[in-house]
Amino acid sequence: MGNSVSCCVSPESSPKLPSRQAPERLEELHTSTEVSDDNTVPYLQHISDRELLDDLALESNPSDHARASTIFLSKSQTDVRDRRKSNHINHHVSHVSPGPLSKKYSSCSTIFIDDSTVSQPNLKSTIKCVTLAIYYHIKNRDSDRSLDIFDEKLHPLSREPVPENYSFVDPEHKLIYRFVRTLFSAAQLTAECAIVTLVYLERLLTYAELDICPANWKRTVLGAILLASKVWDDQAVWNVDYCQILKDIAVEDMNEMEREFLELLQFNINVPASVYAKYYFDLRQLADDNNLNFPLEPLNNQRAQKLEAISRLCEDKYKDLSRAAMRRSLSADNLIGVRHSNAVLS
């Protein structure tokens, strides 16, 4: 899937929320900590009471927990439902055939498969999906919460003047795609890095309580790409290299933005394999909902043999694991049998 990602904190870590204790419990703690006249030992609060966390709130963070739904997919559902409703109404009103199908389907004689897998995603298709997720974040944002370090007016990426209405006009998907595609092409980043970039973006929004909006989307995305490329890829791109791509930005600005991004993430750069897989398949779902089809090719003999070899390798590995588990089970049964025999003899 990529490199093993080192982590500064626990994989299950999330922003810690203040514990909510009942008033009776707080009053009990207050009275129990007072020293009485007979010099009794004061009440010592247990560590579980001091670090009581709202588990439901923590598990709602999709960038940390695989069971939580991704934010971008939920934000896109409103547009998807409206589009399907509109297509349904137009179809019944016009009574016109939808025309030829744009998506290829397998048949008895031909099997179509794409070259994108969870361990080796297709680069172009993945970038399209990630930028579409960013587009929905901007379009269906709740508010315009931001920080000065990400404001393009205060920290411009180019010498060209920023339009006066820059904070009110939502960027089109094509503009976001060209920006991200240019960075990935110039820095030679991988598709896995694009998925990790989206994970960091949603972690930033959750931890720092921010929104991706027209005023900050470029610098926010740049900061996530900068961090993901250093964590994920074997040959990380230096900040000065990005200054060669974006000619008018200073390396000091890049360093400051990276430090701020890490602090807002609480230095949690770990991406569990389950979270990565969830984001990958949710991106595929997003592509399917928006007719962004992954490139399909007919299954030929060479690819079929390759798939068969991989399947056989996985099957042999599973058999080896099953044998090892069976040996451990037999060893445990023999141990119980020996203990039973000794008990009978004694």
C-alpha positions as CSV (number, residue, x, y, z in Angstrom):
1,M,0.0,0.0,0.0
2,G,2.9,2.3,0.5
3,N,5.4,3.0,3.2
4,S,4.7,2.3,6.9
5,V,3.9,5.6,8.4
6,S,5.5,6.5,11.6
7,C,3.4,8.2,14.2
8,C,4.1,10.6,17.0
9,V,1.0,9.6,19.0
10,S,-1.3,6.6,19.4
11,P,-3.1,5.4,16.2
12,E,-6.4,5.8,18.0
13,S,-5.6,9.3,19.1
14,S,-8.0,12.2,18.5
15,P,-8.4,15.6,19.9
16,K,-9.3,15.2,23.5
17,L,-12.7,16.5,24.5
18,P,-13.4,17.8,28.0
19,S,-15.1,15.1,30.1
20,R,-18.7,15.8,31.0
21,Q,-19.4,14.8,34.5
22,A,-22.8,15.1,36.3
23,P,-23.2,17.9,38.9
24,E,-23.6,15.4,41.7
25,R,-20.2,13.8,40.7
26,L,-18.5,17.2,40.7
27,E,-19.9,18.0,44.1
28,E,-18.8,14.7,45.4
29,L,-15.3,15.2,44.1
30,H,-15.2,18.7,45.7
31,T,-16.4,17.6,49.1
32,S,-14.2,14.5,49.1
33,T,-11.0,16.4,48.4
34,E,-11.5,18.7,51.5
35,V,-9.3,17.8,54.4
36,S,-11.3,17.0,57.5
37,D,-10.5,17.8,61.1
38,D,-9.3,14.3,61.9
39,N,-6.5,14.6,59.2
40,T,-8.0,11.8,57.0
41,V,-6.4,11.2,53.7
42,P,-8.0,13.3,50.9
43,Y,-9.8,11.6,48.1
44,L,-7.4,10.8,45.2
45,Q,-9.2,10.9,41.9
46,H,-8.6,7.8,39.7
47,I,-6.9,8.3,36.4
48,S,-9.9,6.9,34.6
49,D,-12.0,9.7,36.1
50,R,-9.6,12.4,35.1
51,E,-9.3,11.2,31.5
52,L,-12.9,10.3,30.9
53,L,-13.5,10.9,27.2
54,D,-16.6,11.0,25.1
55,D,-16.0,7.8,23.0
56,L,-18.8,8.6,20.6
57,A,-17.3,12.0,19.8
58,L,-13.9,10.6,19.3
59,E,-15.1,7.8,17.0
60,S,-16.9,10.3,14.8
61,N,-13.6,11.5,13.4
62,P,-13.2,9.8,10.1
63,S,-9.4,10.5,9.7
64,D,-8.7,8.5,12.9
65,H,-11.4,5.8,13.0
66,A,-12.4,3.5,10.1
67,R,-16.0,3.1,11.3
68,A,-16.7,6.9,10.9
69,S,-18.1,8.1,7.6
70,T,-15.9,10.4,5.5
71,I,-16.9,14.1,5.5
72,F,-16.5,14.6,1.8
73,L,-18.9,11.7,0.9
74,S,-21.6,13.0,3.2
75,K,-21.2,16.6,1.8
76,S,-21.6,15.2,-1.8
77,Q,-24.8,13.3,-1.2
78,T,-27.0,16.4,-1.4
79,D,-25.8,17.2,-4.9
80,V,-26.0,13.5,-5.9
81,R,-29.6,13.2,-4.7
82,D,-30.6,16.5,-6.5
83,R,-28.9,15.3,-9.7
84,R,-30.7,12.0,-9.7
85,K,-34.0,13.6,-8.9
86,S,-33.5,16.0,-11.8
87,N,-32.5,13.3,-14.2
88,H,-35.5,11.2,-13.2
89,I,-37.9,14.1,-13.8
90,N,-36.4,15.1,-17.1
91,H,-36.5,11.5,-18.3
92,H,-40.2,11.1,-17.5
93,V,-41.1,14.6,-19.0
94,S,-39.2,14.3,-22.2
95,H,-39.7,10.5,-22.7
96,V,-36.3,10.5,-24.6
97,S,-33.9,7.7,-24.4
98,P,-30.8,8.5,-22.3
99,G,-28.6,7.6,-25.3
100,P,-25.6,5.3,-25.4
101,L,-24.0,4.2,-22.1
102,S,-20.8,5.9,-21.2
103,K,-19.7,3.2,-18.8
104,K,-18.4,-0.2,-20.0
105,Y,-19.9,-3.3,-18.5
106,S,-18.6,-6.9,-18.6
107,S,-20.3,-9.6,-20.6
108,C,-20.0,-13.3,-21.1
109,S,-17.3,-12.9,-23.7
110,T,-15.5,-9.8,-22.3
111,I,-14.4,-8.8,-18.8
112,F,-13.5,-5.2,-18.2
113,I,-11.3,-4.3,-15.2
114,D,-9.4,-1.2,-14.2
115,D,-5.8,-0.9,-13.2
116,S,-6.6,0.9,-9.9
117,T,-6.3,-1.0,-6.6
118,V,-6.1,0.0,-3.0
119,S,-2.4,-0.7,-3.0
120,Q,-1.7,0.9,-6.4
121,P,-4.4,3.5,-7.3
122,N,-4.5,5.1,-10.7
123,L,-2.8,8.5,-10.3
124,K,-5.0,10.6,-12.7
125,S,-8.3,9.1,-11.5
126,T,-7.3,9.4,-7.9
127,I,-6.4,13.1,-8.2
128,K,-9.7,13.8,-10.0
129,C,-11.6,12.2,-7.1
130,V,-9.6,13.9,-4.4
131,T,-10.0,17.3,-6.0
132,L,-13.7,16.6,-6.4
133,A,-13.9,15.9,-2.7
134,I,-12.2,19.2,-2.0
135,Y,-14.7,20.9,-4.4
136,Y,-17.6,19.5,-2.3
137,H,-16.0,20.6,0.9
138,I,-15.9,24.2,-0.5
139,K,-19.3,24.2,-2.1
140,N,-21.2,22.6,0.8
141,R,-19.2,24.2,3.7
142,D,-21.0,25.1,6.9
143,S,-19.2,28.5,7.4
144,D,-16.0,30.3,6.5
145,R,-13.9,29.5,9.6
146,S,-10.2,30.0,8.7
147,L,-6.8,31.1,10.0
148,D,-4.5,33.9,8.8
149,I,-1.7,31.4,7.9
150,F,-4.0,29.9,5.2
151,D,-5.4,33.2,3.9
152,E,-4.3,33.8,0.3
153,K,-4.7,37.5,0.7
154,L,-2.3,37.7,3.6
155,H,0.1,35.1,2.2
156,P,-0.2,35.1,-1.6
157,L,1.2,32.2,-3.6
158,S,2.0,34.5,-6.6
159,R,2.8,38.1,-7.4
160,E,-0.5,38.5,-9.3
161,P,-3.0,40.6,-7.4
162,V,-5.6,38.7,-5.6
163,P,-9.2,39.6,-6.8
164,E,-11.3,41.6,-4.4
165,N,-14.0,39.0,-4.4
166,Y,-11.5,36.1,-3.9
167,S,-13.2,35.1,-0.6
168,F,-16.7,34.9,-2.2
169,V,-16.3,33.0,-5.5
170,D,-16.2,29.2,-5.2
171,P,-13.5,27.6,-7.4
172,E,-14.6,25.2,-10.1
173,H,-13.5,21.6,-10.0
174,K,-11.3,22.1,-13.0
175,L,-9.4,24.9,-11.3
176,I,-8.7,22.7,-8.2
177,Y,-7.7,19.8,-10.4
178,R,-5.2,21.9,-12.3
179,F,-3.6,23.2,-9.1
180,V,-3.2,19.8,-7.5
181,R,-2.2,18.1,-10.8
182,T,0.6,20.7,-11.4
183,L,2.0,20.0,-7.9
184,F,1.9,16.2,-8.2
185,S,3.3,16.3,-11.7
186,A,6.2,18.6,-10.9
187,A,7.0,16.9,-7.6
188,Q,6.4,13.4,-9.0
189,L,4.1,12.4,-6.2
190,T,2.2,9.1,-6.1
191,A,-1.6,8.4,-6.0
192,E,-1.3,7.1,-2.4
193,C,0.0,10.6,-1.4
194,A,-3.2,12.1,-2.8
195,I,-5.3,9.9,-0.6
196,V,-3.2,10.7,2.5
197,T,-3.5,14.4,1.6
198,L,-7.3,14.1,1.8
199,V,-7.0,12.4,5.2
200,Y,-4.9,15.2,6.5
201,L,-7.3,17.8,5.2
202,E,-10.3,16.3,7.0
203,R,-8.2,15.8,10.1
204,L,-7.3,19.5,10.0
205,L,-11.0,20.5,9.6
206,T,-12.0,18.3,12.6
207,Y,-9.1,19.1,14.9
208,A,-8.9,22.8,14.3
209,E,-12.6,23.3,13.5
210,L,-11.9,25.0,10.2
211,D,-13.6,25.1,6.8
212,I,-12.1,24.9,3.3
213,C,-13.4,28.1,1.7
214,P,-12.4,30.2,-1.3
215,A,-10.0,32.3,0.7
216,N,-7.9,29.4,2.1
217,W,-8.3,26.4,-0.2
218,K,-5.0,26.7,-2.1
219,R,-2.8,27.1,1.0
220,T,-4.7,24.5,3.0
221,V,-4.3,22.0,0.2
222,L,-0.7,22.9,-0.3
223,G,0.0,22.4,3.4
224,A,-1.6,18.9,3.3
225,I,0.3,17.9,0.2
226,L,3.6,19.2,1.7
227,L,3.1,17.1,4.8
228,A,1.8,14.0,3.0
229,S,4.7,13.9,0.6
230,K,7.2,13.9,3.5
231,V,5.4,11.3,5.5
232,W,4.4,8.9,2.7
233,D,6.8,9.0,-0.2
234,D,10.3,7.4,0.1
235,Q,12.0,10.5,-1.5
236,A,10.3,13.4,0.1
237,V,10.1,16.8,-1.6
238,W,11.9,19.6,0.3
239,N,10.1,22.9,1.0
240,V,12.7,24.6,-1.2
241,D,11.6,22.3,-4.1
242,Y,8.0,23.6,-3.8
243,C,9.4,27.1,-4.0
244,Q,10.8,26.1,-7.4
245,I,7.3,25.0,-8.5
246,L,5.6,28.0,-7.0
247,K,8.1,30.7,-8.0
248,D,6.8,33.6,-5.9
249,I,6.5,31.9,-2.5
250,A,9.3,32.1,0.1
251,V,10.7,29.1,1.8
252,E,10.2,30.8,5.2
253,D,6.5,31.0,4.4
254,M,6.5,27.3,3.6
255,N,8.3,26.4,6.8
256,E,5.9,28.5,8.9
257,M,2.8,26.9,7.2
258,E,4.2,23.4,7.8
259,R,4.8,24.1,11.5
260,E,1.3,25.6,11.9
261,F,-0.3,22.6,10.1
262,L,1.5,20.1,12.3
263,E,0.5,21.9,15.4
264,L,-3.1,22.0,14.3
265,L,-2.9,18.3,13.7
266,Q,-1.5,17.9,17.2
267,F,1.4,16.2,15.5
268,N,-0.8,13.2,14.7
269,I,0.4,12.2,11.2
270,N,-0.5,8.5,11.5
271,V,-2.8,7.0,8.9
272,P,-4.0,3.5,9.8
273,A,-4.4,1.0,7.0
274,S,-8.1,0.7,7.7
275,V,-8.6,4.5,7.4
276,Y,-6.6,4.6,4.2
277,A,-8.7,1.8,2.7
278,K,-11.9,3.5,3.8
279,Y,-10.9,6.7,2.0
280,Y,-9.9,4.9,-1.1
281,F,-13.2,3.0,-1.5
282,D,-15.2,6.2,-0.5
283,L,-13.4,8.0,-3.3
284,R,-14.4,5.2,-5.7
285,Q,-18.0,5.7,-4.5
286,L,-17.7,9.4,-5.1
287,A,-16.4,8.8,-8.6
288,D,-19.3,6.4,-9.4
289,D,-21.8,8.9,-8.1
290,N,-20.4,11.7,-10.3
291,N,-19.7,9.6,-13.4
292,L,-16.0,9.8,-13.1
293,N,-15.2,6.3,-14.4
294,F,-11.9,4.7,-13.8
295,P,-10.2,3.6,-17.1
296,L,-11.4,0.1,-18.0
297,E,-9.5,-2.3,-20.2
298,P,-10.5,-5.8,-21.4
299,L,-9.0,-8.6,-19.5
300,N,-6.3,-10.2,-21.8
301,N,-4.3,-13.4,-21.3
302,Q,-1.3,-11.6,-19.7
303,R,-3.4,-9.8,-17.1
304,A,-5.4,-12.9,-16.4
305,Q,-2.2,-14.9,-15.7
306,K,-1.0,-12.1,-13.4
307,L,-4.2,-12.1,-11.5
308,E,-4.1,-15.9,-11.2
309,A,-0.6,-15.8,-9.9
310,I,-1.5,-13.2,-7.3
311,S,-4.5,-15.2,-6.2
312,R,-2.5,-18.3,-5.9
313,L,0.1,-16.5,-3.8
314,C,-2.6,-15.2,-1.5
315,E,-4.2,-18.6,-1.2
316,D,-0.9,-20.3,-0.3
317,K,-0.2,-17.6,2.3
318,Y,-3.7,-18.2,3.8
319,K,-3.0,-21.9,4.0
320,D,0.3,-21.4,5.8
321,L,-1.5,-19.2,8.3
322,S,-4.2,-21.7,8.8
323,R,-1.6,-24.5,9.4
324,A,0.2,-22.4,11.9
325,A,-3.0,-21.6,13.7
326,M,-3.9,-25.4,13.7
327,R,-0.5,-26.3,15.2
328,R,-1.0,-23.7,18.0
329,S,-4.5,-25.1,18.7
330,L,-3.1,-28.7,18.8
331,S,-0.3,-27.7,21.1
332,A,-2.9,-26.1,23.5
333,D,-5.0,-29.3,23.3
334,N,-2.0,-31.5,24.1
335,L,-1.1,-29.3,27.0
336,I,-4.6,-29.6,28.5
337,G,-4.5,-33.4,27.9
338,V,-1.2,-33.7,29.7
339,R,-2.4,-31.6,32.7
340,H,-5.6,-33.8,32.8
341,S,-3.5,-37.0,32.8
342,N,-1.2,-35.7,35.6
343,A,-4.3,-34.8,37.6
344,V,-5.7,-38.3,37.2
345,L,-2.4,-40.1,38.1
346,S,-2.0,-37.9,41.2
